[in-house]
Amino acid sequence: MDASLWIWLLVSASSILLVHAEVYIALLDGEPVVHNKATTKIDSSSFVPLCSDQVQIYSSYLTAQHDFLLASTFGEESYTKLYSYSHLLHGFAVDITEEQAAKLKSTQGVKLVTKERIMRAVTTYTPKLLDLQHGAWPQLGGLKHAGEGIVIGIVDTGINPDHPSFAGNSKKPFRPVPHYKGKCVSGHGFPASACNGKVIGAQLFGKSVGYSNGDGTAFDADGHGSHVASTAGGNSGVPVVVDGVNYGLASGMAPRARIAVYKAVFGENGYVSDIIAAIEQAVRDGVDILNLSLGSENVTDATSVFMDPFEQALLSAVHAGVYVVQSAGNLGPAKGSVRSFSPWVMTVAAGNTGRHYKASVQLGNGKTIDGQGLSRPTPQRKSYPILMAEDSYVGSNYSEKRCVDSSRFNRSLVRGTIFVCQYSSLDSISIPNVLSVAHAAKNLSAAGFAMLLDPSSLYDGYMTSLYSLPIPGLVINTQTLSSTPELLTCSYFRSFWITTPQTKKAVARINKNSVEYNRTVPIVTPYSSRGPNLLNNKGEPVDVLKPNILAPGEGIWGAWSPSAPVETVSLSLVFPGSKFVLCSGTSMAAPHIAGVAALIKQKHPSWTPAMISSSIMTTASVVDSKGGIIQAVTDHLVIGTPFDFGAGFVNVSAALDPGIVFDAGYQDYVSFMCSLNTTQAWKDAVKQATHSDCSIAMDAAYNLNSPSITVSSLKGNVVVQRRVSSVSDVAETYTAALVRPENVTADIVPATFTLGPHQEASFELRLGLTDGKLLADYVFGQLMLVGDRGHSARVFITVASK
């Protein structure tokens, strides 16, 4: 079959499923594996042994229950069971009609039926930016050992098995990891040799898009999954060569970590039923860290986001000892746009890297004008004639928006020129627009292109410097050209170009890029989703800080798949066939933290997921490279808050030795859920979802022992309780220092305490309203616990009177 026809058929089948299929997830009464103490022989503080014979027998028993219930409910009716969930959830995904779903809801033993949701897939310099060479890696035996023995699970679009970031190491072979029991499924495009000790697991979960058992492999036809995997745990010292230009050496955060791949996202979309199945298998296989660079664009319509099957699956994963990292979402800068909700998940926001690729154009008179753009120079350092776009436009009513449409221009005039588009309005200035102009110029056989922006434009060319352009090109913001005011209008622009005696035409050449690191870093990117966190789709607040941490996410070099079709992700249009691309998004930020968590897990293998999160959050930095508070981009640059950057920018070296941590376990999270509502119906719902009752309910959600404090409904005096645990081998005395939120009274009791090695201490934070006046909006403060042995822990305080 012709390859293009096969691709068309696959896309068509997916589209039909999207329109007509009714995939539902049903959860049943009874306990899945991780909650069945009789089978796993664990208590609430232990990790679950998922490879025992007892577990396999119980899992098979649950699957048989699913089949029996479906058969007895629907009889001769048509239905297709896609997955049985037995380890993290007790239930299944099934393809049925809306009428059958209603019937299933009323069946005895079924506690929840919910319709399928779509989730979207939401580095050469960052190891240096995070100072891994001098900080974290030496603490773990150096670069050659960083991440050794830790398995990072990647639920995404798959992996490119031929990429050097995932190659085996003949000089220092990757030893087997005994606790990992996953498998590699080989097939077309994914040979058995791809699982080489670096990649140790590769499976596909795609029944919602038409794959059946045994069909397909984890081959990444998109690129997103490969990029994510290389950022978290890709090999070190891999040359990043794109279009003949070497941009340096790439490394993952934990270069000796093993990678297990679970393909459940296709193009930009993944279905929750597939993703839950992938997560369940990853936990069952024995991954240590789970990266989810994906999320829903909408808030679930469940009573609480925490009751959604996806969030419950993640809670069960954490109960099994797996550390879960998720991207915050790319819906910023709107308030309440964060799409990772649960306190048992580490939610990652995206910041810049401070790296900047400067472009320039040299005119025929020898003058040079700086701009932005990541591209190769014009060939052979030759100069080419300059052509204004409107001078080659075919037809009438020319406007700047026409520059993206190559069919509107005379190809014979444009061929071999520097194609110049003058922009004077704001509505057309965006990264996709720049890429579209670049491709239009390429289609017209131009030697290069330039976008000249009017000084009224607020467009920051810095963004363009992070996107590879398919032909030589740059964006010039005339706002920066104070020494050449004649460039400010199109007519002056034309007269500025000096003709050469040979051609009698204005000419120019685009120079080779140079890299600079003089930008303020970090800055929260405009697209990174913001807090406050939400309880439900009604917009009710909840006492959980989100996002949790800020990591590099803007302009990250990472592995790519040369076979990625241009239809999948716009960035795959850049340098087609390349093994590396620059990508931006919270999808890129999350694997940085997944890799950091792998380093922490390597040094502290007995730490719980909550201890790892605490170590990352309490040691984070809130100061940028210029010494000011971290800023955030909205429609302009503003001083950031925890709703932008969480606890701050990750400090890897400090996170390996935090001194104290805030720990929490499964029962703590259950108690947190119980505290969200006082009705018996709610408590019954929590028991159904978590398989634990509310007998140990905390009196308020803000008393969950997390490394942040959020009180969203302060209307009087409250007492917030926290417990810290020493992870140091020496005694240390901690003294509290408070930065009180505006119009809020705050005191800590006791203000000083001493912890011996591995001891615990509790304290109270007493909050009230100044003069009893309700707060108009959220206000922020912080608590610093400063130790006399060099450790310190920052805890952000977020208060509102909602």
C-alpha positions in Angstrom: 0.0 0.0 0.0 1.3 3.5 -0.8 2.7 5.1 2.3 0.8 8.4 1.8 -2.5 6.4 1.4 -1.8 4.5 4.5 -1.3 7.7 6.5 -4.5 9.1 5.1 -6.4 6.1 6.0 -5.1 6.2 9.6 -5.9 9.8 10.0 -9.3 9.3 8.5 -10.0 6.4 10.9 -9.0 8.5 13.8 -11.3 11.3 12.7 -14.3 8.9 12.4 -13.7 7.7 15.9 -13.5 11.2 17.2 -16.9 12.0 15.7 -18.8 8.8 16.2 -17.2 6.6 18.8 -18.5 6.7 22.3 -15.8 5.5 24.6 -16.7 5.4 28.2 -14.6 4.7 31.3 -16.4 2.7 34.0 -15.2 2.2 37.6 -16.6 -0.6 39.7 -17.0 -1.3 43.4 -14.0 -3.1 44.9 -10.3 -2.5 45.2 -7.6 -2.5 42.5 -4.3 -4.1 43.2 -2.5 -1.2 44.9 -5.3 -0.8 47.4 -5.9 -4.5 48.2 -3.9 -5.1 51.4 -4.8 -8.7 51.5 -3.1 -9.2 48.1 -0.2 -6.8 48.4 0.4 -7.3 52.2 1.2 -3.6 52.7 0.2 -0.9 55.0 -0.6 2.7 54.0 3.1 3.8 54.2 4.6 0.9 52.2 5.3 0.6 48.5 3.4 -2.1 46.5 5.1 -5.2 45.2 3.4 -5.5 41.8 5.2 -8.5 40.4 4.2 -11.2 42.9 2.1 -14.2 41.9 -0.7 -13.1 44.3 -0.9 -9.8 42.4 -1.1 -11.4 39.0 -3.9 -13.8 40.3 -5.9 -10.9 41.7 -5.4 -8.8 38.6 -6.8 -11.7 36.5 -9.7 -12.0 38.8 -10.6 -8.4 38.4 -10.4 -8.6 34.6 -12.7 -11.6 34.7 -15.1 -9.5 36.7 -15.1 -6.8 34.1 -15.8 -9.3 31.3 -18.6 -11.0 33.2 -20.3 -7.6 34.1 -20.2 -6.5 30.4 -21.5 -9.8 29.1 -24.3 -9.9 31.7 -25.3 -6.2 31.1 -25.3 -6.2 27.4 -25.9 -9.8 26.4 -26.1 -10.0 22.6 -25.7 -6.2 22.2 -22.6 -4.9 20.4 -19.8 -3.5 22.5 -16.0 -3.4 22.5 -13.9 -3.5 25.7 -10.7 -1.6 25.0 -9.0 -2.0 28.4 -9.3 -3.6 31.8 -7.8 -1.5 34.6 -6.8 -3.6 37.6 -3.7 -2.1 39.2 -4.5 1.6 39.8 -8.2 1.5 39.1 -10.8 -1.2 39.2 -12.7 -0.8 35.9 -12.5 -0.7 32.2 -12.8 1.4 29.0 -15.5 0.3 26.6 -16.9 1.5 23.2 -20.7 1.7 23.6 -23.6 3.9 22.6 -25.0 6.6 24.8 -28.0 4.4 25.6 -25.8 1.6 26.6 -23.8 3.9 28.8 -27.0 4.9 30.7 -27.7 1.2 31.1 -24.2 0.6 32.4 -24.6 3.4 35.0 -27.6 1.7 36.5 -25.9 -1.7 36.8 -25.3 -2.9 40.3 -21.6 -2.7 41.2 -20.8 0.2 38.9 -20.0 3.4 40.8 -19.0 5.7 37.9 -19.3 5.9 34.2 -17.7 8.9 32.5 -17.2 9.7 28.8 -13.8 9.7 27.1 -11.8 12.9 27.2 -9.1 14.1 24.9 -5.8 15.2 26.3 -3.2 17.2 24.4 0.5 16.9 24.2 1.0 20.1 26.0 19.2 20.5 25.7 22.4 21.9 25.1 22.3 24.8 27.6 19.9 23.9 30.4 22.3 21.5 32.3 24.7 24.5 32.5 21.9 26.9 33.4 20.9 24.5 36.3 24.6 24.1 37.2 24.4 20.3 37.0 28.1 20.0 36.2 29.3 21.7 39.4 26.3 21.0 41.7 24.1 17.9 41.4 26.1 15.6 39.1 29.3 15.6 41.3 27.1 14.6 44.3 26.2 11.4 42.4 29.6 10.4 41.2 29.8 12.7 38.2 28.2 12.9 34.8 28.9 9.2 34.0 26.8 8.1 37.0 24.0 10.7 37.1 20.6 8.9 37.2 22.1 5.4 37.3 19.6 2.7 38.1 16.5 5.0 37.9 13.8 4.3 35.3 11.9 7.3 33.9 8.6 6.4 32.3 7.5 8.6 29.4 3.8 8.6 28.4 3.8 10.4 25.1 4.0 10.0 21.4 6.8 7.3 21.5 10.5 7.5 20.8 12.8 7.6 17.9 14.9 4.4 18.3 17.7 5.5 16.0 18.5 8.8 17.9 21.9 9.1 19.5 20.3 10.5 22.6 19.0 7.0 23.2 21.9 4.9 22.0 23.7 2.2 24.0 27.1 2.9 25.5 29.8 0.5 24.5 32.4 2.1 26.8 30.1 2.0 29.8 27.3 -0.4 29.1 23.9 0.1 30.8 23.4 -2.6 33.3 20.0 -4.3 33.7 17.6 -2.6 36.2 16.3 -5.6 38.3 13.1 -3.9 39.6 11.9 -3.0 36.1 9.7 -5.8 34.5 8.5 -4.0 31.3 8.9 -5.2 27.8 9.9 -3.9 24.4 7.5 -4.5 21.5 9.4 -4.6 18.3 8.0 -4.2 14.8 8.1 -2.0 11.7 10.4 1.0 12.4 11.3 -0.3 15.9 13.8 -3.2 15.8 14.4 -5.4 18.9 17.9 -3.8 19.1 16.3 -0.5 19.9 16.0 -1.7 23.5 19.6 -1.5 24.2 19.9 -1.0 27.9 19.3 2.8 27.7 15.8 2.3 26.4 14.4 -0.7 28.4 10.7 -0.6 27.7 8.6 0.4 24.7 4.9 -0.3 24.4 1.9 1.2 22.5 -1.6 2.0 23.9 -3.9 3.1 21.1 -7.1 1.1 21.1 -9.1 4.4 21.2 -7.7 5.3 17.8 -8.0 1.9 16.2 -4.9 -0.1 17.3 -5.8 -3.6 18.5 -3.7 -6.0 20.6 -0.3 -6.5 19.2 -0.6 -3.8 16.5 1.9 -1.0 16.2 5.1 -0.1 18.2 6.3 2.8 20.2 8.0 4.4 17.2 7.6 8.2 17.4 6.2 9.5 14.2 5.6 12.9 15.7 8.7 14.0 17.6 7.2 15.3 20.8 7.9 12.1 22.9 11.5 11.9 21.7 12.1 15.5 22.7 10.6 14.9 26.1 12.6 11.7 26.7 15.9 13.3 25.7 15.3 16.2 28.0 14.7 14.0 31.0 17.2 11.2 30.5 18.9 11.5 27.1 22.6 10.6 26.8 25.2 13.3 27.5 27.7 14.7 24.9 25.4 14.3 21.9 26.3 16.8 19.2 23.3 19.0 18.1 23.9 19.4 14.4 21.0 21.0 12.4 21.3 21.9 8.7 25.1 21.6 9.0 25.4 24.0 12.0 26.6 22.6 15.3 24.7 24.2 18.2 26.6 22.4 21.0 26.3 19.2 23.0 23.0 17.9 24.4 22.4 16.1 27.6 19.4 15.0 29.6 19.1 15.9 33.2 19.8 12.4 34.3 21.9 11.0 31.5 22.4 7.5 33.0 18.8 7.0 33.8 16.9 4.3 31.8 14.0 5.2 29.6 10.7 3.3 29.4 8.3 4.5 26.7 4.5 4.2 26.7 3.1 5.5 23.5 -0.5 6.8 24.1 -0.5 10.1 22.2 -0.9 10.4 18.5 -0.1 13.7 16.8 -1.2 16.3 19.4 -4.0 14.3 21.0 -4.3 11.4 23.3 -7.4 9.7 24.8 -7.8 9.3 28.5 -8.6 5.6 28.2 -5.3 5.0 26.4 -3.3 7.2 28.7 -4.7 5.6 31.9 -3.8 2.2 30.4 -0.3 3.4 29.7 0.1 4.8 33.2 -1.2 1.6 34.8 1.3 -0.5 32.8 4.2 1.8 33.6 3.5 1.5 37.3 3.0 -2.2 37.0 6.4 -2.5 35.1 8.2 -0.7 37.9 9.1 2.8 36.7 10.4 5.2 39.3 9.5 8.5 37.7 6.5 9.1 35.4 6.5 12.1 33.1 3.2 13.4 31.6 3.8 16.3 29.2 0.1 16.3 28.5 -3.2 17.5 29.9 -6.8 18.4 29.2 -7.7 21.9 27.9 -10.9 21.7 29.9 -11.7 21.2 33.6 -13.5 17.9 34.2 -17.2 18.0 34.9 -16.7 15.8 38.0 -17.9 17.1 41.4 -14.2 17.7 42.1 -11.2 17.5 39.9 -9.7 15.1 42.4 -12.4 12.5 41.8 -11.8 12.2 38.1 -10.5 8.7 37.0 -7.3 10.2 35.6 -6.4 12.0 38.9 -7.4 8.9 40.9 -5.1 6.8 38.7 -2.2 9.2 39.5 -3.0 9.0 43.2 -2.8 5.2 43.0 0.5 5.5 41.1 1.9 7.7 43.9 0.6 5.2 46.4 2.7 2.6 44.6 5.8 4.8 45.2 6.0 6.4 41.7 6.9 10.1 41.4 4.5 11.8 38.9 5.4 15.0 37.0 3.0 16.8 34.8 3.1 19.9 32.7 1.0 22.9 33.9 -0.5 23.5 30.5 0.0 26.1 27.7 -3.2 28.2 28.4 -1.5 31.1 30.1 -1.4 33.9 31.0 -5.1 33.6 31.9 -5.8 33.2 35.7 -6.9 29.8 36.7 -5.7 28.2 33.5 -3.5 25.5 35.1 -4.6 22.0 34.0 -2.7 19.9 36.5 -4.6 19.9 39.8 -3.7 17.3 42.4 -1.4 17.8 45.4 0.1 14.4 44.8 1.4 15.5 41.4 4.3 17.9 40.7 3.0 20.5 38.3 5.6 22.3 36.2 5.5 25.9 34.8 7.8 27.0 31.9 10.4 29.7 32.0 13.0 31.0 29.6 16.6 30.0 29.4 18.2 33.4 28.8 19.8 32.0 25.6 19.3 34.2 22.6 20.3 33.6 19.0 21.1 36.9 17.3 20.7 37.3 13.6 21.9 40.2 11.4 21.7 41.5 7.9 24.7 43.2 6.2 23.7 45.9 3.6 25.5 46.7 0.4 26.9 49.8 2.0 28.6 47.7 4.7 26.2 48.6 7.5 24.8 45.8 9.7 21.4 45.7 11.3 20.7 43.2 14.1 17.5 41.2 14.3 16.2 37.8 15.6 16.0 34.5 13.9 17.6 31.1 14.0 18.6 30.2 10.5 21.6 29.5 8.3 23.3 32.4 6.5 22.7 33.2 2.8 24.9 30.9 0.7 28.6 31.6 0.1 28.4 35.0 1.9 27.0 36.5 -1.3 24.7 39.5 -1.4 21.3 39.3 -3.0 18.9 41.9 -4.4 16.3 43.2 -2.0 12.7 43.0 -3.0 9.8 44.6 -1.1 6.8 42.2 -0.9 4.3 44.7 -2.4 6.5 45.2 -5.4 6.0 41.6 -6.4 2.4 41.3 -5.4 0.0 40.0 -8.1 -3.3 41.8 -8.0 -4.7 44.7 -6.0 -5.4 45.4 -2.3 -2.0 44.3 -1.0 -1.8 44.0 2.7 0.9 42.7 5.1 -1.2 39.7 5.8 -0.7 38.5 2.3 3.0 37.7 2.9 2.0 34.3 4.2 0.4 33.3 0.9 3.0 32.5 -1.8 0.4 32.2 -4.5 -0.1 36.0 -4.3 3.4 36.8 -5.6 5.3 36.7 -8.8 7.7 33.9 -8.3 10.1 35.0 -11.1 10.5 38.4 -9.4 11.1 36.9 -6.0 13.4 34.1 -7.0 17.0 34.7 -5.7 16.1 37.9 -3.7 15.8 38.9 0.0 12.0 39.0 0.3 11.1 41.9 2.7 7.7 42.2 4.4 6.9 45.4 6.3 4.5 45.0 9.2 2.8 47.9 10.9 0.0 46.3 12.9 0.0 43.9 15.8 -2.6 41.3 14.8 -0.3 39.5 12.4 2.8 39.3 14.6 3.2 35.9 16.0 5.6 32.9 15.8 3.3 30.9 13.5 3.1 34.0 11.3 6.9 34.3 11.1 7.2 30.7 10.2 4.4 31.1 7.6 6.2 34.0 5.9 9.4 32.0 6.0 7.8 29.1 4.2 6.1 31.4 1.7 9.5 32.9 0.8 10.9 29.4 0.5 8.1 28.4 -1.8 8.9 31.5 -3.9 12.6 30.4 -4.2 13.8 33.5 -2.3 17.4 33.5 -1.1 16.2 34.8 2.2 13.6 37.0 3.9 13.2 39.7 6.4 10.2 40.9 8.4 10.4 44.6 9.3 8.3 45.5 12.3 6.9 49.0 12.9 8.1 50.6 16.1 4.5 50.5 17.4 4.7 46.7 17.5 5.1 45.1 20.9 6.4 41.9 19.4 9.5 40.6 21.2 11.9 39.3 18.6 13.4 37.1 21.3 10.7 34.6 20.6 11.8 34.3 17.0 15.4 33.5 18.0 14.1 30.2 19.5 12.5 28.9 16.3 14.5 27.5 13.4 13.6 29.0 10.1 13.6 27.0 6.9 15.6 29.5 4.9 17.9 32.4 5.8 15.8 35.0 7.5 15.3 37.4 10.4 12.8 39.7 12.1 13.9 43.3 12.6 12.1 45.4 15.2 12.6 49.0 14.2 12.0 50.0 17.8 15.6 49.0 18.5 17.0 51.0 15.6 17.3 54.5 17.1 20.5 55.1 15.2 18.8 54.6 11.8 15.5 56.4 12.0 15.1 56.3 8.3 14.1 52.7 8.6 10.9 53.6 10.4 8.8 53.8 7.2 8.7 51.7 4.1 9.9 54.6 1.8 12.8 55.4 4.0 13.6 51.8 4.2 13.9 51.6 0.4 16.1 54.7 0.2 18.4 53.4 2.9 19.6 50.4 0.9 22.7 51.5 -1.1 23.1 50.2 -4.6 26.2 48.5 -5.8 28.0 49.6 -9.0 27.7 46.1 -10.4 24.0 45.5 -10.1 22.5 48.9 -9.7 20.2 47.3 -7.1 20.0 47.4 -3.3 21.6 44.2 -2.0 22.1 42.5 1.3 23.2 39.2 2.9 22.0 37.5 6.0 24.9 36.6 8.4 25.6 33.6 10.5 23.8 33.5 13.8 25.6 34.2 17.1 24.5 33.0 20.5 24.2 35.3 23.5 23.3 34.6 27.2 22.6 38.2 28.3 18.9 37.9 28.9 17.2 38.0 32.3 16.5 34.4 33.5 14.2 33.0 34.5 11.1 34.7 33.2 7.8 32.9 33.2 6.6 32.5 29.6 3.3 34.0 28.5 1.8 30.7 27.5 2.6 28.9 30.8 -0.7 28.1 32.6 -1.3 30.1 35.8 -3.0 29.5 39.2 -5.1 29.7 41.2 -6.0 26.0 41.3 -9.6 25.0 40.8 -11.8 22.5 42.6 -14.2 22.0 39.7 -15.4 23.5 36.4 -17.5 26.0 38.3 -14.4 27.9 39.2 -14.5 27.2 42.9 -11.0 27.7 44.5 -9.2 24.9 46.4 -6.4 25.1 49.0 -3.7 23.6 46.8 -1.0 25.7 45.2 -0.5 25.2 41.4 1.8 25.3 39.6 4.4 23.9 42.0 7.8 24.7 40.3 9.3 26.6 37.4 11.8 24.9 35.0 13.3 25.8 31.6 10.7 25.4 28.9 11.4 28.0 26.3 13.6 27.2 23.3 14.8 23.7 24.4 17.0 21.7 22.1 15.9 18.1 22.1 15.6 14.9 20.0 13.2 14.7 17.2 11.9 12.2 14.7 13.0 12.8 11.1 9.9 11.0 9.9 7.5 13.4 11.7 4.9 14.5 9.1 4.4 18.2 8.6 0.7 17.8 9.6 1.4 16.9 13.2 3.3 19.7 14.8 4.2 23.1 13.2 7.7 22.8 14.4 8.3 19.7 12.4 8.2 21.9 9.3 11.5 23.3 10.5 14.5 21.6 8.9 12.6 18.5 7.7 14.5 15.3 8.5 16.4 16.9 11.4 17.2 14.9 14.5 17.0 17.9 16.7 14.7 20.9 17.1 14.1 23.7 19.4 10.7 23.4 21.1 8.9 25.5 23.7 6.1 24.7 26.1 5.4 23.3 29.6 5.8 20.0 27.8 9.5 20.8 27.7 9.6 22.1 31.3 8.1 18.9 32.9 10.9 16.5 31.8 13.5 18.8 33.3 11.8 18.1 36.7 11.4 14.4 35.9 15.2 14.2 35.4 15.9 16.2 38.5 13.6 13.8 40.5 15.6 10.9 39.1 18.7 12.4 40.5 17.1 12.9 43.9 15.7 9.3 43.8 19.2 8.0 43.0 20.7 9.7 46.0 17.7 9.1 48.3 16.1 5.8 47.1 13.9 5.5 50.2 12.3 8.9 49.9 8.6 9.1 49.2 7.2 11.1 46.3 6.1 13.8 48.7 9.6 14.1 50.1 11.0 14.6 46.6 8.5 17.3 45.8 9.2 19.0 49.1 13.0 19.0 48.5 12.5 20.6 45.1 10.0 23.2 46.2 11.5 24.4 49.5 14.9 24.9 48.0 13.8 26.7 44.8 15.0 30.2 44.0 12.7 33.2 43.6 15.4 35.6 42.3 16.4 36.1 38.7 19.8 36.6 37.2 19.5 40.4 37.7 18.8 40.0 41.5 15.1 40.8 41.3 12.0 38.7 42.0 11.2 36.4 39.1 9.1 38.2 36.5 6.3 36.8 34.3 5.0 37.8 30.8 1.4 38.6 30.5 0.5 41.4 28.0 3.6 43.0 29.5 6.3 42.1 32.0 5.2 42.0 35.7 6.6 40.8 39.0 5.7 37.2 39.3 3.7 35.4 42.1 3.4 31.8 43.1 0.5 31.5 40.7 3.1 32.1 37.9 6.2 30.2 39.2 4.9 28.1 42.0 7.7 27.7 44.6 10.3 29.3 42.3 12.9 28.2 39.8 14.4 24.7 40.5 17.7 24.6 42.3 19.0 21.1 41.7 22.0 21.0 43.9 20.1 22.4 46.9 17.2 19.9 46.3 19.6 17.0 46.9 20.3 18.3 50.4 17.2 20.1 51.7 17.8 19.5 55.4 14.1 19.1 56.2 11.1 17.9 54.2 7.3 18.0 54.4 6.2 14.4 53.9 2.7 13.1 53.1 1.3 9.7 52.2 -1.7 8.1 50.7 -3.9 8.4 53.8 -3.0 12.1 54.1 -4.3 12.6 50.5 -7.5 10.7 51.3 -7.9 12.9 54.5 -7.4 16.0 52.3 -10.2 14.9 49.9 -12.5 14.1 52.9 -12.0 17.7 54.2 -13.3 19.3 51.0 -17.0 18.7 51.9 -18.6 17.8 55.2 -21.6 15.9 53.8 -22.0 12.1 54.3 -22.6 11.8 50.5 -19.2 13.3 49.8 -17.5 11.0 52.3 -19.2 8.0 50.7 -18.0 9.3 47.3 -14.4 9.6 48.6 -14.5 6.1 50.0 -15.7 4.8 46.7 -13.0 6.6 44.8 -10.1 5.9 47.1 -11.1 2.6 48.9 -10.4 4.3 52.2 -12.9 5.9 54.6 -12.9 9.4 56.2 -12.2 8.2 59.7 -9.0 10.2 59.8 -10.2 13.4 58.1 -8.3 16.6 58.6 -10.3 19.6 59.7 -9.4 21.7 56.7 -7.8 21.1 53.3 -5.1 23.7 54.0 -3.7 21.3 56.7 -2.5 18.8 54.1 1.2 18.6 55.0 2.5 20.2 51.7 5.5 22.5 51.2 3.2 25.4 50.5 0.2 27.0 52.4 -2.9 28.1 50.6 -6.0 29.4 52.4 -8.5 30.5 49.8 -11.4 31.4 52.1 -9.9 33.3 55.0 -12.7 35.1 56.7 -11.6 35.0 60.3 -8.8 33.4 62.3 -7.4 30.0 61.2 -4.5 27.8 62.5 -2.5 26.0 59.8 -0.6 22.9 60.9 2.6 21.6 59.4 5.1 18.8 60.2 8.7 18.7 59.1 11.1 15.7 59.0 14.8 16.0 59.2 16.7 14.3 56.4 20.1 15.3 57.8 22.6 13.3 59.7 23.3 16.1 62.2 21.1 18.1 64.6 20.0 21.5 63.4 18.1 24.4 64.9 15.6 26.2 62.7 14.4 29.8 63.1 11.3 31.0 61.4 11.2 34.3 59.5 7.8 35.6 58.1 7.0 37.8 55.2 3.3 38.4 56.0 0.8 38.7 53.2 -0.7 42.2 52.8 -3.6 42.8 55.2 -3.1 39.5 56.9 -1.8 38.8 60.4 0.5 35.9 60.7 2.5 34.3 63.5 4.3 31.0 63.8 4.4 28.8 66.9 7.1 27.8 67.9 9.3 30.3 66.1 12.4 28.1 66.8 12.8 24.4 67.0 15.6 21.9 67.0 15.6 18.6 65.1 18.0 15.7 65.7 18.9 13.4 62.8 15.8 12.1 61.2 13.5 13.5 63.8 10.2 15.3 63.3 8.8 18.6 64.6 5.4 20.3 64.2 4.5 24.0 64.1 1.4 26.2 63.6 0.9 29.2 61.4 -1.8 31.4 62.8 -3.5 33.6 60.2 -6.1 36.3 60.5 -7.4 39.4 58.8 -6.1 42.8 59.6 -8.9 44.8 61.2 -11.3 42.0 60.1 -11.4 43.2 56.5 -12.0 40.6 53.8 -9.4 40.4 51.1 -10.3 41.8 47.6 -8.0 39.3 45.9 -5.2 36.8 46.6 -2.2 38.0 48.5 1.1 36.3 49.0 3.7 35.9 51.7 6.4 33.5 52.7 7.7 31.5 55.6 11.5 30.9 55.8 12.8 28.2 58.1 16.5 28.9 58.4 18.8 26.3 59.9 22.1 26.9 61.8 23.9 24.3 59.7 23.3 26.0 56.3 19.9 24.5 55.3 16.8 26.6 54.7 13.3 26.0 53.5 10.9 28.5 51.9 7.2 27.9 52.1 4.9 30.3 50.1 1.7 31.5 51.8 -1.2 32.3 49.5 -4.4 33.8 51.1 -7.7 35.0 49.8 -11.3 35.6 51.1 -13.2 33.8 48.4 
